[in-house]
């Protein structure tokens, strides 16, 4: 159950004023218009779903594939809460390596337009050596997607670089990894460039670095001193930028982007210091990756607050990285509340998320409505205002075309195919997306649900399914079948209007924007003045 947002809460920065106006207009639309054109998908918005190689393919060592870092960490079985009890659960996963045609057929039946997947680096190319069997697999996969009328959106790295690079030089902790990745990216662009025109270099570098660094420490392979998430992200940014330049230099047709996770922080009061704390969190989480590839440097506020941690880019590197993305992809699930605190006071312990404020002792963050000892509980929540906030923050910050590369609900009840809540979730989020796009002219080019099929979900194993498609793990048949929520996607494809689906749940105020059940808001001139003041204050601080 999601609690109502307090009247005192406002959105930070430039989003504050426009969001208030938008909500006012949304609340006063005539009821007979609310299920018509406001929810029609723009013609430019493509709808899809995604998977990752490690989480679905299985065949972890088949046909010449080398061990990935993720394989190695899971097989050690020393990851505690970061791992499901069976260290070999992912070895087969959904067996998509052998059953990809079934997955594509399901996506086609749902009426999807985009099929997002990742290439397993160690399956196709390692240390300059091609693996022809793995290479052919992805040619066949891409052909199946395109023959089924969908566009492939291909990610080069989704948490599964070769383990050998960890053993040689500690992977992304080392600048040596930059050249290894660029070599792999050039191979992939040359090999598949005539078949793919939409690329993401790497998935969530801003979550990968703290998450995997923590797992390496927990497994005993790193010391705490080895695990520097700032150097890791810096190296990933450089690898992305050099790969982007290589793509353009080779005159491949298509677009290349990067995607980050955005857990947008809102201040828990209108106090200027809380607004500053919220924006500081947003910059350390997302701006650390996105600002360099758009503007050519870390955000100034990070250089001020983290100068003892960040290795700044050289002038030559700034020229290299600036303007090296054609779009920004972002993954959004939930949001954060932030406040300013006494630097001497202890901070709440929140797994992974807490690492981002470890070096910012004046910032306190919380997951409102979730058990903070288990942030995965927030994957049950329906809070589409988190998408709206993330969308507006990203657009206002970077003014780049956007693709929502992941958004979905992980059902801890594991209800199998009876997933009515999933239809309610995507109805709410897509309505929030469409109305926000139209209100603020935000150029969102795609929305990919996570995930197409039930997948191996790291510490949750198969116990928290996100899939639009059911996979029979319980009986080990791995048979695919549509869930009851499939009717939502089929209707969406047929009508290109987001269907209204509601659940007997108390939503946040923006949970079903523009629907008849949305509470009516009245924004006074005073509230707009407060928002304007916060905008000025936050700009002064930053």
RAMO-V7271 format. One record per residue. N is the residue number from 1. RES is the residue in one small letter. BURIAL is b if it has 16 or more other ideal C-beta (glycine too) atoms within 10 Angstrom, else e. Layout:
BEGIN
n = [N & N]
res = [RES & RES]
burial = [BURIAL & BURIAL]
END
This chain:
BEGIN
n = [1 & 2 & 3 & 4 & 5 & 6 & 7 & 8 & 9 & 10 & 11 & 12 & 13 & 14 & 15 & 16 & 17 & 18 & 19 & 20 & 21 & 22 & 23 & 24 & 25 & 26 & 27 & 28 & 29 & 30 & 31 & 32 & 33 & 34 & 35 & 36 & 37 & 38 & 39 & 40 & 41 & 42 & 43 & 44 & 45 & 46 & 47 & 48 & 49 & 50 & 51 & 52 & 53 & 54 & 55 & 56 & 57 & 58 & 59 & 60 & 61 & 62 & 63 & 64 & 65 & 66 & 67 & 68 & 69 & 70 & 71 & 72 & 73 & 74 & 75 & 76 & 77 & 78 & 79 & 80 & 81 & 82 & 83 & 84 & 85 & 86 & 87 & 88 & 89 & 90 & 91 & 92 & 93 & 94 & 95 & 96 & 97 & 98 & 99 & 100 & 101 & 102 & 103 & 104 & 105 & 106 & 107 & 108 & 109 & 110 & 111 & 112 & 113 & 114 & 115 & 116 & 117 & 118 & 119 & 120 & 121 & 122 & 123 & 124 & 125 & 126 & 127 & 128 & 129 & 130 & 131 & 132 & 133 & 134 & 135 & 136 & 137 & 138 & 139 & 140 & 141 & 142 & 143 & 144 & 145 & 146 & 147 & 148 & 149 & 150 & 151 & 152 & 153 & 154 & 155 & 156 & 157 & 158 & 159 & 160 & 161 & 162 & 163 & 164 & 165 & 166 & 167 & 168 & 169 & 170 & 171 & 172 & 173 & 174 & 175 & 176 & 177 & 178 & 179 & 180 & 181 & 182 & 183 & 184 & 185 & 186 & 187 & 188 & 189 & 190 & 191 & 192 & 193 & 194 & 195 & 196 & 197 & 198 & 199 & 200 & 201 & 202 & 203 & 204 & 205 & 206 & 207 & 208 & 209 & 210 & 211 & 212 & 213 & 214 & 215 & 216 & 217 & 218 & 219 & 220 & 221 & 222 & 223 & 224 & 225 & 226 & 227 & 228 & 229 & 230 & 231 & 232 & 233 & 234 & 235 & 236 & 237 & 238 & 239 & 240 & 241 & 242 & 243 & 244 & 245 & 246 & 247 & 248 & 249 & 250 & 251 & 252 & 253 & 254 & 255 & 256 & 257 & 258 & 259 & 260 & 261 & 262 & 263 & 264 & 265 & 266 & 267 & 268 & 269 & 270 & 271 & 272 & 273 & 274 & 275 & 276 & 277 & 278 & 279 & 280 & 281 & 282 & 283 & 284 & 285 & 286 & 287 & 288 & 289 & 290 & 291 & 292 & 293 & 294 & 295 & 296 & 297 & 298 & 299 & 300 & 301 & 302 & 303 & 304 & 305 & 306 & 307 & 308 & 309 & 310 & 311 & 312 & 313 & 314 & 315 & 316 & 317 & 318 & 319 & 320 & 321 & 322 & 323 & 324 & 325 & 326 & 327 & 328 & 329 & 330 & 331 & 332 & 333 & 334 & 335 & 336 & 337 & 338 & 339 & 340 & 341 & 342 & 343 & 344 & 345 & 346 & 347 & 348 & 349 & 350 & 351 & 352 & 353 & 354 & 355 & 356 & 357 & 358 & 359 & 360 & 361 & 362 & 363 & 364 & 365 & 366 & 367 & 368 & 369 & 370 & 371 & 372 & 373 & 374 & 375 & 376 & 377 & 378 & 379 & 380 & 381 & 382 & 383 & 384 & 385 & 386 & 387 & 388 & 389 & 390 & 391 & 392 & 393 & 394 & 395 & 396 & 397 & 398 & 399 & 400 & 401 & 402 & 403 & 404 & 405 & 406 & 407 & 408 & 409 & 410 & 411 & 412 & 413 & 414 & 415 & 416 & 417 & 418 & 419 & 420 & 421 & 422 & 423 & 424 & 425 & 426 & 427 & 428 & 429 & 430 & 431 & 432 & 433 & 434 & 435 & 436 & 437 & 438 & 439 & 440 & 441 & 442 & 443 & 444 & 445 & 446 & 447 & 448 & 449 & 450 & 451 & 452 & 453 & 454 & 455 & 456 & 457 & 458 & 459 & 460 & 461 & 462 & 463 & 464 & 465 & 466 & 467 & 468 & 469 & 470 & 471 & 472 & 473 & 474 & 475 & 476 & 477 & 478 & 479 & 480 & 481 & 482 & 483 & 484 & 485 & 486 & 487 & 488 & 489 & 490 & 491 & 492 & 493 & 494 & 495 & 496 & 497 & 498 & 499 & 500 & 501 & 502 & 503 & 504 & 505 & 506 & 507 & 508 & 509 & 510 & 511 & 512 & 513 & 514 & 515 & 516 & 517 & 518 & 519 & 520 & 521 & 522 & 523 & 524 & 525 & 526 & 527 & 528 & 529 & 530 & 531 & 532 & 533 & 534 & 535 & 536 & 537 & 538 & 539 & 540 & 541 & 542]
res = [x & x & x & x & x & x & x & x & x & x & x & x & x & x & x & x & x & x & x & x & x & x & x & x & x & x & x & x & x & x & x & x & x & x & x & x & x & x & x & x & x & x & x & x & x & x & x & x & x & x & x & x & x & x & x & x & x & x & x & x & x & x & x & x & x & x & x & x & x & x & x & x & x & x & x & x & x & x & x & x & x & x & x & x & x & x & x & x & x & x & x & x & x & x & x & x & x & x & x & x & x & x & x & x & x & x & x & x & x & x & x & x & x & x & x & x & x & x & x & x & x & x & x & x & x & x & x & x & x & x & x & x & x & x & x & x & x & x & x & x & x & x & x & x & x & x & x & x & x & x & x & x & x & x & x & x & x & x & x & x & x & x & x & x & x & x & x & x & x & x & x & x & x & x & x & x & x & x & x & x & x & x & x & x & x & x & x & x & x & x & x & x & x & x & x & x & x & x & x & x & x & x & x & x & x & x & x & x & x & x & x & x & x & x & x & x & x & x & x & x & x & x & x & x & x & x & x & x & x & x & x & x & x & x & x & x & x & x & x & x & x & x & x & x & x & x & x & x & x & x & x & x & x & x & x & x & x & x & x & x & x & x & x & x & x & x & x & x & x & x & x & x & x & x & x & x & x & x & x & x & x & x & x & x & x & x & x & x & x & x & x & x & x & x & x & x & x & x & x & x & x & x & x & x & x & x & x & x & x & x & x & x & x & x & x & x & x & x & x & x & x & x & x & x & x & x & x & x & x & x & x & x & x & x & x & x & x & x & x & x & x & x & x & x & x & x & x & x & x & x & x & x & x & x & x & x & x & x & x & x & x & x & x & x & x & x & x & x & x & x & x & x & x & x & x & x & x & x & x & x & x & x & x & x & x & x & x & x & x & x & x & x & x & x & x & x & x & x & x & x & x & x & x & x & x & x & x & x & x & x & x & x & x & x & x & x & x & x & x & x & x & x & x & x & x & x & x & x & x & x & x & x & x & x & x & x & x & x & x & x & x & x & x & x & x & x & x & x & x & x & x & x & x & x & x & x & x & x & x & x & x & x & x & x & x & x & x & x & x & x & x & x & x & x & x & x & x & x & x & x & x & x & x & x & x & x & x & x & x & x & x & x & x & x & x & x & x & x & x & x & x & x & x & x & x & x & x & x & x & x & x & x & x & x & x & x & x & x & x & x & x & x & x & x & x & x & x & x & x & x & x & x & x & x & x & x & x & x & x & x & x & x]
burial = [e & b & e & e & e & e & e & e & e & b & b & b & b & b & b & b & b & b & b & b & e & b & b & e & e & b & b & e & b & e & e & e & e & b & b & e & e & b & b & e & b & e & e & e & b & b & b & b & b & b & b & b & b & b & b & b & b & b & b & b & e & e & e & b & b & b & b & b & b & b & b & b & b & b & e & e & e & e & b & e & e & b & b & b & e & e & b & e & e & b & b & b & b & b & b & b & b & e & b & b & e & b & b & b & e & b & b & b & e & b & b & b & b & b & b & b & b & b & b & b & b & b & b & b & b & b & e & e & e & e & b & e & e & b & b & e & b & b & e & e & b & b & e & b & b & e & e & e & e & b & b & b & b & b & b & b & b & b & b & b & b & b & b & b & b & b & e & e & e & b & b & b & b & b & e & e & b & b & e & b & b & b & e & b & b & b & b & b & b & e & b & b & b & e & e & b & e & b & b & b & b & b & b & b & b & b & b & b & b & b & b & b & b & b & b & b & e & b & b & e & b & b & e & e & e & e & b & b & b & b & b & b & b & b & b & b & b & b & b & b & b & b & b & b & e & b & b & e & e & e & e & b & e & e & b & b & b & b & b & b & b & b & b & b & b & b & b & b & e & b & e & b & b & b & b & b & b & b & b & b & b & b & b & b & b & b & b & b & b & b & b & b & b & b & b & b & b & b & b & e & b & b & e & e & b & b & e & e & e & b & e & e & b & e & e & e & b & e & e & b & b & e & e & b & b & b & b & b & b & b & b & b & b & b & b & b & b & b & b & b & b & e & e & e & e & e & b & e & e & b & b & e & b & e & b & b & b & e & e & b & e & b & b & b & b & b & b & b & b & b & e & b & e & e & b & b & b & b & b & b & b & b & b & b & b & b & b & b & b & b & b & b & b & b & b & e & b & b & e & b & b & b & b & b & b & b & b & b & b & b & b & e & e & e & e & e & e & e & b & b & b & b & b & b & b & b & b & b & b & b & b & b & b & b & b & b & b & e & b & b & e & b & e & b & b & b & b & b & b & b & b & b & b & b & b & b & b & b & b & b & e & b & e & b & b & b & b & b & b & b & b & e & b & e & e & e & e & b & e & b & e & b & b & e & b & b & e & b & b & e & b & b & e & e & e & e & b & b & b & b & b & b & b & e & e & e & b & b & b & b & b & b & b & b & b & e & e & b & e & e & e & e & e & e & e & e & b & e & e & b & b & e & e & b & b & e & b & b & e & e & e & e]
END
